[in-house]
Amino acid sequence: MMRPDKEPFLDKGQHCRICQADCAQIRLGTRHLQVSFESTVPPHPTPTPSPPLQPRAGRSVLALPVMRAIRPGQPLRWLRRGAQDLRRCGWMSLLHGLVPALFGGLLLLLAHDRFWLLAGAFSGFLVVAPVLATSLYAMSRALERGEAVNWRLIASTWTQWQYSRYAVRGGYWSLVRFGLLLALAGTGWVLTSAALITLLATHPIHTPLDFLRHVVLAPGQPLFELWLTLGGLLAAPIFASSVIAMPLLLDRRVDVLQAVLTSWQAVLTHPVALALWATLIMGLSLLGFATLLLGLVVVVPLLGHASWHAYRDLVDASTLPERLPPEKGA
C-alpha cells in the first residue's frame, strides 16, 4: 500500500523521481518521505468565491437629493417671489400672519409684567415658525403647479396626517414628529432664557424697559451677551436642520433624518447665501416684533412663501418619490 523512499531531499524546482499525480510529498528536515497510493488522488477543486454580503432586511441606503447651484444673493429673489405669492393668495396668506400676531398680543396682555418670560417666548417663536408656515408652503406649491388655492387646500395640509399609516416610511407623520421636535426645542429655549434672566439679572425684569436697562445696558455685566450667545448656539443648528426640511417633508416622501441631513447639506454647500437668508429672517422678524407685532401679519406669510422658493432653488428633489394624497395612504 505505501512505502517510504529514502532518496535524499530534492532541491526546489526538481520533480519527484517516481511519480507525479499519485504521490504526496512530505519534507521533514532534510529527508524526502514519499507515500504512494494505489489510486490516483484527484486534484483539489477550485474554491468557489463567497457571494457578496447582502444588506440586512429592512435597511436601505439613505438617499439625499442633489444640491443646485445658486448665487450668494439668491435670498433676495426668494423674498421677491414670496411677495408675489403673498399678493396672489391675498387674505388667506395674511391670515397666517394674523394668527401669531394675535397670539403674541394675548401673551403680552397676560404676561405684561413678566418680560423675563416673554423675552424667551418671543425669540422662541423663530424656532417653531417653520412648522406654522406649513400651509404657506402648500399654497406656494399649488401656485407653482397651477392648482387652486382655497380653504380645502389649507385644511387638508393640516389634517392629512390623520389618514397616514404610522408604519409607512416617510409618511405624513414625519411632519408631525419634526414639528414636535421643534416645539420641544422652542420650549427648552423659553425655559433656559427665563432661568438665565431671573438668576443673573441684578434687578427684577417685569417690563421691556427693565429688560433694556438691566439686561441690555447693564454696566459691567455681560448678561445680554451671554443671553445672545446661548440663543445663537441653539438657533444655529436649528436653522441648519430646518431651513428646507419642512418644505421637503411636505413635498416628498422622506423621513425626518433625510430631511434634516438634506437641510444641513444645503447649508454646508451654500454657507454665504444661507447666512444672508438667516440674517434676513432675523431682521424681518425683529421688525415684526418692533411694530407691536403688527408687522408679523405681513412678515410671517412673506417668509413662509419665500422659504418654499428657497427649497425649490436649493434642492433637486426629482429623484425622491412624491408624497401621495391622503386617499392613497400617504
DRENSE-10329 format. One line per 5 residues: number of its first residue (from 1); their letters; for each residue z, y, x of N, C-alpha, C. Coordinates in steps of 0.2 Angstrom, whole numbers. Last residue first. Layout:
<rs>
NUM> A> Z:Y:X:Z:Y:X:Z:Y:X ~ ... $
</rs>
This chain:
<rs>
330> AGKEP> 10:291:-255:12:295:-250:19:297:-250 ~ 5:284:-266:10:281:-262:12:285:-256 ~ -4:290:-274:-7:284:-269:-2:282:-265 ~ 2:300:-280:0:295:-284:-3:289:-280 ~ 4:309:-269:9:305:-271:7:299:-276 $
325> PLREP> -10:309:-257:-7:312:-263:-1:307:-265 ~ -8:305:-239:-11:304:-246:-7:307:-251 ~ -12:314:-225:-7:312:-230:-10:311:-237 ~ -24:307:-214:-22:312:-218:-16:309:-223 ~ -21:301:-197:-23:300:-204:-20:305:-209 $
320> LTSAD> -28:309:-183:-22:307:-186:-24:306:-194 ~ -39:315:-177:-38:308:-175:-32:305:-179 ~ -38:328:-181:-43:324:-184:-42:317:-182 ~ -30:338:-176:-27:333:-179:-32:328:-182 ~ -29:348:-164:-34:345:-166:-31:338:-169 $
315> VLDRY> -19:363:-164:-19:355:-164:-25:353:-167 ~ -20:377:-164:-17:373:-158:-18:366:-158 ~ -26:381:-176:-29:383:-170:-26:379:-164 ~ -17:376:-185:-24:374:-185:-28:376:-179 ~ -5:382:-182:-5:374:-182:-13:373:-181 $
310> AHWSA> -8:395:-185:-6:393:-178:-7:386:-177 ~ -10:394:-198:-16:395:-194:-14:394:-187 ~ 3:392:-202:-2:387:-204:-8:388:-199 ~ 9:404:-198:11:398:-195:6:392:-196 ~ 4:413:-208:2:413:-201:3:407:-197 $
305> HGLLP> 11:410:-219:4:409:-219:1:409:-212 ~ 24:413:-214:23:407:-216:15:405:-216 ~ 23:427:-211:24:422:-205:23:415:-208 ~ 21:432:-224:16:433:-219:17:428:-213 ~ 33:427:-231:26:424:-233:21:426:-227 $
300> VVVVL> 42:435:-224:43:428:-224:36:425:-226 ~ 38:449:-225:39:446:-218:38:438:-219 ~ 40:453:-238:33:453:-235:33:448:-229 ~ 53:451:-240:49:450:-246:42:449:-243 ~ 60:457:-230:59:449:-230:54:447:-235 $
295> GLLLT> 62:470:-232:56:468:-228:55:461:-228 ~ 74:470:-238:69:471:-242:62:469:-239 ~ 85:469:-230:82:463:-232:76:464:-237 ~ 87:482:-225:92:479:-230:89:473:-234 ~ 79:482:-214:77:486:-220:81:484:-226 $
290> AFGLL> 83:473:-205:85:481:-204:83:485:-210 ~ 77:461:-208:84:462:-209:86:470:-209 ~ 64:464:-205:65:462:-212:73:463:-213 ~ 65:466:-191:63:472:-196:64:470:-203 ~ 69:454:-187:73:459:-187:71:465:-191 $
285> SLGMI> 56:447:-190:62:445:-194:68:451:-193 ~ 48:454:-181:47:455:-188:53:453:-192 ~ 54:449:-169:53:456:-170:52:457:-178 ~ 53:435:-170:59:438:-169:59:445:-171 ~ 39:433:-171:43:431:-176:50:434:-176 $
280> LTAWL> 35:439:-158:33:442:-165:37:440:-171 ~ 41:430:-150:43:437:-150:41:441:-156 ~ 34:419:-153:41:419:-154:43:426:-154 ~ 21:423:-148:22:421:-155:29:421:-157 ~ 23:424:-134:21:430:-138:22:429:-146 $
275> ALAVP> 25:411:-132:31:416:-130:29:422:-134 ~ 13:406:-135:18:404:-140:25:408:-138 ~ 5:411:-124:3:413:-131:9:411:-136 ~ 12:405:-113:11:413:-114:10:414:-121 ~ 11:391:-115:18:395:-115:17:402:-116 $
270> HTLVA> 3:380:-120:1:387:-120:7:391:-120 ~ 8:367:-116:1:369:-115:-1:376:-115 ~ 21:368:-121:20:367:-114:13:368:-112 ~ 19:370:-135:22:375:-131:21:374:-124 ~ 12:358:-138:9:364:-139:12:370:-135 $
265> QWSTL> 22:348:-135:16:348:-131:12:355:-132 ~ 31:351:-145:33:353:-138:27:353:-133 ~ 24:347:-156:26:354:-155:28:356:-148 ~ 23:333:-153:17:337:-153:18:345:-152 ~ 36:330:-154:33:329:-147:26:333:-147 $
260> VAQLV> 38:332:-168:42:336:-163:39:336:-156 ~ 29:323:-173:28:330:-175:32:334:-169 ~ 34:310:-168:27:313:-167:26:320:-168 ~ 46:311:-175:46:311:-167:39:313:-165 ~ 43:310:-188:47:316:-185:46:316:-178 $
255> DVRRD> 27:303:-191:34:303:-191:37:309:-188 ~ 12:307:-201:16:306:-194:23:306:-195 ~ -1:311:-209:4:305:-210:7:304:-203 ~ -2:328:-211:-4:322:-208:1:317:-209 ~ 3:340:-217:-5:339:-217:-6:332:-215 $
250> LLLPM> 17:341:-215:14:342:-222:6:339:-222 ~ 18:339:-201:21:334:-206:18:335:-213 ~ 12:351:-197:9:344:-196:11:339:-200 ~ 20:361:-202:13:360:-205:10:354:-203 ~ 32:357:-195:32:356:-202:25:356:-205 $
245> AIVSS> 28:359:-181:30:352:-183:29:352:-191 ~ 25:370:-174:20:367:-178:22:361:-181 ~ 38:373:-170:33:379:-171:27:376:-175 ~ 49:365:-168:47:366:-175:41:371:-176 ~ 53:364:-155:52:357:-159:49:358:-165 $
240> AFIPA> 53:377:-150:48:372:-147:47:366:-151 ~ 64:381:-158:57:384:-159:52:379:-156 ~ 74:373:-153:72:373:-160:65:376:-161 ~ 75:378:-139:72:371:-141:71:370:-148 ~ 78:392:-143:73:390:-139:70:383:-140 $
235> ALLGG> 90:392:-150:84:394:-153:78:392:-149 ~ 101:389:-141:100:385:-147:93:386:-150 ~ 100:399:-131:100:391:-129:99:387:-135 ~ 101:410:-139:95:408:-136:94:401:-134 ~ 114:409:-143:109:409:-148:102:407:-145 $
230> LTLWL> 120:410:-130:121:404:-134:116:404:-140 ~ 116:424:-127:114:418:-123:115:411:-127 ~ 122:432:-138:114:431:-137:112:425:-133 ~ 135:430:-134:133:428:-141:125:427:-141 ~ 135:435:-121:137:428:-122:134:426:-129 $
225> EFLPQ> 132:448:-125:128:445:-120:129:437:-121 ~ 144:451:-132:137:451:-135:132:448:-131 ~ 154:450:-123:154:446:-129:147:446:-132 ~ 158:455:-110:151:453:-111:150:448:-117 ~ 167:470:-109:167:463:-112:160:461:-114 $
220> GPALV> 167:483:-105:170:478:-101:170:471:-103 ~ 166:489:-122:166:491:-115:170:485:-111 ~ 155:484:-135:162:483:-132:162:484:-124 ~ 144:485:-142:145:490:-137:152:490:-134 ~ 144:473:-149:138:475:-146:139:480:-140 $
215> VHRLF> 158:472:-153:154:466:-150:148:469:-146 ~ 163:483:-158:167:479:-154:164:473:-151 ~ 153:491:-164:157:494:-160:161:489:-155 ~ 145:482:-172:142:486:-167:147:489:-162 ~ 155:476:-180:151:472:-175:148:476:-170 $
210> DLPTH> 159:487:-187:164:484:-182:160:479:-177 ~ 147:489:-194:149:494:-189:155:492:-184 ~ 147:478:-202:142:479:-197:144:484:-192 ~ 164:473:-204:158:476:-206:153:476:-201 ~ 174:465:-198:173:465:-205:167:468:-208 $
205> IPHTA> 182:459:-185:175:461:-187:174:460:-194 ~ 196:464:-176:193:460:-182:186:463:-184 ~ 194:466:-158:196:468:-165:193:464:-170 ~ 189:459:-148:196:462:-147:199:465:-154 ~ 182:443:-150:182:450:-151:189:453:-151 $
200> LLTIL> 185:429:-148:184:433:-142:183:441:-143 ~ 186:422:-160:191:421:-155:190:426:-149 ~ 176:427:-169:183:428:-171:188:427:-165 ~ 164:425:-161:166:432:-163:173:432:-165 ~ 165:410:-161:164:414:-155:167:422:-156 $
195> AASTL> 165:406:-174:171:405:-170:171:409:-163 ~ 153:411:-178:159:413:-181:165:412:-177 ~ 144:404:-170:144:411:-170:150:414:-173 ~ 147:390:-174:148:392:-167:148:400:-167 ~ 143:391:-188:150:389:-186:151:392:-179 $
190> VWGTG> 129:394:-186:134:398:-190:141:397:-188 ~ 125:383:-179:125:389:-176:129:394:-179 ~ 127:372:-188:130:372:-182:130:379:-178 ~ 117:376:-198:125:376:-199:129:376:-193 ~ 105:374:-190:107:381:-193:115:381:-194 $
185> ALALL> 106:360:-188:106:365:-183:108:372:-185 ~ 106:356:-202:111:354:-198:112:359:-192 ~ 93:360:-205:98:363:-208:105:362:-205 ~ 85:353:-196:85:360:-195:91:363:-199 ~ 88:340:-202:89:341:-195:90:349:-194 $
180> LGFRV> 82:342:-215:89:341:-214:92:342:-207 ~ 69:343:-211:72:348:-214:80:348:-214 ~ 66:330:-207:66:335:-202:69:342:-205 ~ 68:323:-219:73:322:-213:72:327:-208 ~ 58:328:-226:65:329:-229:69:328:-223 $
175> LSWYG> 47:324:-219:48:331:-220:55:333:-222 ~ 48:310:-220:48:313:-214:50:321:-214 ~ 45:307:-233:52:308:-232:53:311:-225 ~ 32:305:-234:34:312:-236:42:313:-234 ~ 29:294:-220:29:296:-227:32:303:-228 $
170> GRVAY> 29:288:-208:26:294:-209:25:296:-216 ~ 29:272:-215:29:276:-208:26:282:-209 ~ 38:268:-229:32:269:-226:32:274:-220 ~ 51:266:-234:49:262:-228:42:264:-225 ~ 52:275:-245:56:277:-239:53:273:-233 $
165> RSYQW> 38:280:-254:42:275:-252:46:276:-245 ~ 38:295:-264:37:292:-257:41:286:-256 ~ 41:303:-274:36:297:-275:35:293:-269 ~ 49:313:-269:51:308:-274:47:302:-276 ~ 41:321:-261:45:316:-258:48:311:-263 $
160> QTWTS> 34:330:-269:31:324:-268:35:319:-265 ~ 41:342:-272:43:336:-276:39:330:-274 ~ 35:353:-266:42:352:-265:45:346:-269 ~ 21:351:-269:23:352:-262:31:350:-261 ~ 21:352:-283:20:346:-280:22:346:-273 $
155> AILRW> 24:366:-285:29:361:-287:28:354:-284 ~ 12:372:-279:19:373:-276:24:368:-278 ~ 2:367:-287:2:365:-280:9:366:-277 ~ 6:372:-300:6:365:-299:6:363:-291 ~ 4:386:-298:11:383:-298:11:375:-297 $
150> NVAEG> -10:387:-286:-6:388:-293:1:385:-292 ~ -25:388:-280:-18:389:-278:-14:391:-284 ~ -38:376:-278:-34:381:-282:-27:382:-279 ~ -48:375:-263:-44:372:-268:-40:378:-272 ~ -54:377:-251:-57:380:-257:-54:377:-263 $
145> RELAR> -47:374:-239:-51:369:-242:-55:371:-248 ~ -40:386:-237:-45:384:-232:-49:378:-235 ~ -32:386:-248:-37:391:-247:-42:389:-242 ~ -24:375:-245:-28:375:-251:-33:380:-251 ~ -17:380:-234:-22:374:-233:-26:373:-239 $
140> SMAYL> -10:390:-239:-15:391:-234:-20:386:-233 ~ -1:382:-247:-6:387:-250:-11:389:-246 ~ 6:374:-238:1:371:-243:-4:376:-246 ~ 13:384:-231:8:380:-228:3:377:-232 ~ 21:388:-242:16:393:-240:11:389:-235 $
135> STALV> 29:377:-244:24:378:-249:19:383:-247 ~ 37:379:-232:33:373:-233:27:374:-238 ~ 46:388:-228:39:390:-229:34:384:-230 ~ 58:382:-227:57:386:-233:50:388:-234 ~ 56:377:-214:57:372:-220:55:376:-226 $
130> PAVVL> 56:388:-205:50:383:-206:51:379:-212 ~ 70:393:-207:64:396:-210:58:392:-211 ~ 81:388:-201:78:384:-207:72:387:-210 ~ 82:398:-191:82:391:-189:79:387:-195 ~ 83:410:-196:77:409:-192:76:401:-191 $
125> FGSFA> 96:410:-201:90:409:-206:84:408:-202 ~ 105:412:-191:103:405:-193:98:404:-198 ~ 106:426:-193:102:424:-187:100:416:-188 ~ 114:426:-205:108:429:-205:103:427:-199 ~ 125:418:-200:121:416:-206:114:419:-206 $
120> GALLW> 131:426:-190:128:419:-189:124:417:-194 ~ 134:437:-197:130:438:-191:127:431:-190 ~ 143:433:-207:136:435:-209:132:435:-203 ~ 155:431:-200:152:425:-203:144:427:-205 ~ 158:444:-197:159:439:-192:155:432:-194 $
115> FRDHA> 159:451:-209:152:451:-205:153:446:-199 ~ 166:451:-221:167:446:-216:160:445:-212 ~ 164:460:-231:170:461:-227:171:456:-222 ~ 154:454:-239:153:461:-235:158:463:-230 ~ 151:442:-245:155:442:-239:154:449:-235 $
110> LLLLL> 145:445:-257:151:441:-257:155:441:-251 ~ 134:453:-253:138:455:-258:145:452:-258 ~ 127:445:-244:130:451:-241:135:454:-246 ~ 123:434:-252:128:433:-246:132:440:-244 ~ 114:442:-260:120:439:-263:126:437:-258 $
105> GGFLA> 105:445:-250:108:450:-254:115:448:-257 ~ 100:432:-247:104:436:-242:108:442:-245 ~ 94:429:-259:100:425:-257:104:429:-252 ~ 84:439:-260:89:439:-265:95:435:-263 ~ 77:435:-249:79:441:-249:85:442:-254 $
100> PVLGH> 73:422:-252:78:423:-247:80:430:-247 ~ 64:426:-264:70:422:-265:75:422:-259 ~ 54:434:-259:59:437:-263:65:433:-264 ~ 46:426:-252:50:431:-248:55:434:-252 ~ 40:419:-262:43:415:-256:47:420:-252 $
95> LLSMW> 34:429:-269:40:426:-272:43:422:-267 ~ 23:432:-262:28:437:-261:35:434:-264 ~ 14:421:-266:17:422:-259:23:426:-259 ~ 12:425:-279:15:419:-278:18:418:-271 ~ 7:438:-279:14:437:-280:17:430:-279 $
90> GCRRL> -6:433:-267:-3:438:-271:4:437:-272 ~ -16:426:-261:-11:422:-265:-7:427:-269 ~ -23:436:-254:-27:431:-259:-22:428:-263 ~ -13:442:-246:-17:446:-251:-20:441:-256 ~ -10:431:-238:-5:434:-242:-8:438:-248 $
85> DQAGR> -22:428:-231:-19:423:-236:-14:426:-241 ~ -22:440:-223:-27:439:-228:-25:434:-233 ~ -10:438:-216:-10:444:-220:-16:443:-225 ~ -14:427:-208:-9:426:-213:-9:432:-218 ~ -24:433:-200:-26:428:-205:-21:427:-211 $
80> RLWRL> -16:441:-193:-21:444:-197:-23:439:-202 ~ -8:432:-187:-5:437:-191:-10:440:-196 ~ -17:426:-179:-13:422:-184:-10:426:-189 ~ -21:436:-170:-26:434:-175:-22:429:-181 ~ -9:436:-163:-11:442:-167:-16:440:-172 $
75> PQGPR> -10:424:-156:-5:425:-161:-6:431:-165 ~ -20:425:-146:-21:422:-152:-16:423:-157 ~ -18:430:-133:-17:435:-138:-19:432:-145 ~ -22:419:-124:-15:422:-125:-13:426:-131 ~ -33:408:-133:-32:414:-129:-24:416:-130 $
70> IARMV> -33:390:-133:-33:396:-136:-32:402:-131 ~ -39:373:-135:-38:379:-130:-38:386:-134 ~ -30:361:-143:-35:365:-142:-34:371:-137 ~ -23:345:-139:-22:352:-140:-28:356:-139 ~ -24:330:-149:-26:334:-143:-25:341:-145 $
65> PLALV> -9:321:-155:-16:324:-155:-18:328:-149 ~ -2:305:-150:-1:313:-150:-8:316:-151 ~ 4:290:-154:-2:294:-153:0:301:-154 ~ 13:278:-148:14:284:-151:8:289:-149 ~ 9:261:-151:9:266:-147:9:273:-150 $
60> SRGAR> 21:251:-161:14:254:-159:15:260:-154 ~ 30:237:-167:29:243:-162:22:245:-161 ~ 28:226:-174:32:232:-177:32:238:-173 ~ 30:214:-161:28:216:-168:32:222:-171 ~ 27:219:-144:31:217:-150:29:219:-157 $
55> PQLPP> 12:217:-136:17:221:-138:21:218:-144 ~ 8:203:-125:7:207:-131:13:211:-133 ~ 3:200:-109:9:201:-113:7:205:-119 ~ -11:191:-106:-8:197:-105:-2:197:-110 ~ -10:173:-101:-13:178:-105:-8:185:-105 $
50> SPTPT> -11:167:-84:-7:168:-90:-10:174:-94 ~ -25:157:-78:-21:163:-78:-17:164:-85 ~ -23:140:-74:-26:145:-79:-22:151:-79 ~ -27:133:-58:-22:135:-63:-25:141:-68 ~ -37:119:-57:-37:126:-56:-32:129:-61 $
45> PHPPV> -30:103:-53:-34:108:-57:-32:115:-56 ~ -31:94:-38:-27:98:-42:-31:103:-46 ~ -41:79:-37:-39:86:-35:-35:90:-40 ~ -33:63:-37:-38:68:-40:-36:75:-38 ~ -33:51:-24:-29:56:-28:-33:62:-31 $
40> TSEFS> -39:35:-26:-40:42:-24:-36:47:-28 ~ -28:21:-22:-33:25:-27:-33:32:-25 ~ -21:17:-12:-26:13:-14:-31:17:-19 ~ -17:29:0:-16:27:-6:-22:23:-8 ~ -8:32:16:-15:31:12:-13:28:6 $
35> VQLHR> -1:45:25:1:40:20:-6:39:16 ~ 4:49:42:-2:49:36:0:43:32 ~ 11:61:51:13:55:47:8:55:42 ~ 12:66:67:7:67:61:9:60:57 ~ 24:76:76:21:70:74:17:71:68 $
30> TGLRI> 32:87:79:25:86:82:22:80:81 ~ 38:90:63:39:92:70:32:91:74 ~ 28:82:52:35:83:54:36:84:61 ~ 16:84:41:18:85:48:25:87:48 ~ 7:74:30:14:77:31:15:78:38 $
25> QACDA> -7:73:20:-5:74:27:2:77:27 ~ -14:60:11:-9:66:11:-6:67:17 ~ -30:54:6:-24:54:10:-20:60:9 ~ -42:53:1:-37:48:-1:-31:48:3 ~ -51:62:6:-49:63:0:-43:59:-2 $
20> QCIRC> -52:58:21:-52:65:18:-48:65:12 ~ -47:47:34:-50:48:28:-49:56:26 ~ -44:46:48:-45:40:44:-49:42:38 ~ -43:58:55:-47:53:58:-48:47:53 ~ -43:74:48:-40:68:48:-45:62:50 $
15> HQGKD> -50:87:58:-50:83:52:-46:77:53 ~ -44:103:65:-47:96:65:-46:93:59 ~ -37:115:62:-44:115:61:-47:108:62 ~ -24:113:73:-26:116:67:-34:117:68 ~ -22:96:80:-22:103:81:-25:106:74 $
10> LFPEK> -12:83:75:-19:86:76:-18:93:76 ~ 0:73:84:-1:79:80:-8:82:81 ~ -6:56:87:-2:62:89:-4:68:84 ~ -3:42:76:-8:47:80:-4:53:82 ~ 3:33:69:7:36:74:2:40:79 $
5> DPRMM> 3:31:52:-1:32:58:2:36:63 ~ 11:20:41:11:26:45:6:26:50 ~ 4:14:25:6:13:32:6:20:36 ~ 5:7:9:5:13:13:7:11:20 ~ 0:-6:4:0:0:0:0:6:4 $
</rs>
